[in-house]
Amino acid sequence: MKVKVKTVLEDIKGAALMDPDGNPLVIGEVLQAALLQDNEKGDVKDAVRRFNLARDIETNDEVELSAEDVVMLKKSLSNLYKPLVAGQVCLLLEGKKSGIGNQAKEEKGV
């Protein structure tokens, strides 16, 4: 599945979530953190796979993720982030809208 890594994450009311530097938090940053900070298997092959995917996210506006990548990322996200971020990103990885903020308004036709 293709994921747009520049998608801005929102709080429950629809305001952009901000990173520690005051910039809008985008899905790519969250995915990179999940890839680079949580090496569940602890083996070199998995580490290289995670690094390559993080590099692809850094250099592209959109990345192709395999079903295996999505499963790995969802597990890492739940270990690393609180529900507002992890839940929103997991829904986006499944090709769904988060249903909060501006996306909720779009779904309701507001």
N, C-alpha and C positions, 0 to 999 in steps of 0.2 A: 504494500500500500504506500502511496505517496503522502508525505507529511510536509506541510509548509512550516518551516522552522522559524519564520519571522512572525508567526501569530502571537499577538500580545495576550497574555493571560489577564483575567479580570477578577476583582473581588466580587463578593456576592451581590453587590449593588451595581456592578458594571463599570466601576472605575478601574483603570489600569493598575495592576500590581507593579510595584517598583522593586528593582534590585537594590543591593546595598549602596550603589553609587547614585541612586536616584533616577535611573533609566528604566523605561518600561521593561518588565520581565517577559521574555519571549520563550516559547516552547523549546527552541533550540538550546538555550542556556540550561534549562531544566534537564533536558535529555543528556546534554554533555556532562552535567554534574552527576547524573545517575550512572552514566557510562564510566566515568573516570574515578568516581569515589566509592563505588560498590562493586568489587570484583568477587562475586559470590563463589565462583569455582576456584579461584586462587591459582589458576594455571596459566602458563605463558600463552597458549593458543587463544584462550578466552580474553586475555589482556590485550593481545594484538588485535583481535576482532573488535573489542570495545574501543581501542584507540583509533582504529581505521574509521569506524562509524562516527566517532566524535569529530575526527578531522573532516569527514564528509559534511557533517552538519555545519562546521565552521565555514566551509568554503562554498556552500550552496544555499539557495533560498528554499529548495525543496529536496527531500531525500526519499529514496525508495527503501522501505523497511520490509523485511520478510516477516512471516508469521512468527518465526522463532525470535527475531529481534524484538517484536512487540511484546511477546511473553516475557523475555528477559528484562526489557525496560519497565514493564508494569511492576514486576517484582522489585526491581531496584528502586523505583519511584516510591513504592509503599514503605520501603525501609528508610528512605532518606527525607521524604517530605511529609508535611501535614496534609490532611484531607482536602483542603481548599485547592492546593496546587496538584497533589497527586491525583485526586479524583478528576479534576478538570483535564489534566494531560492524558490520563487513561481513557477518558471518553473521546478526546480528540484522536488518540491513537486507534480507537475503534471506528473512526470515521463518523462519530456522532458529534452533535453540538453539545456544549456544556449545559445549556439551559439556564444560564445565569446572566445577569447584566444585560448587555446589548443583544446577546444571542437569544435570551428569553423574550425580549421585546420583538425581535424579528419573527420568532416562532408564533407570537400572538398577533402579529400584524400591526404593531404599534409604531 
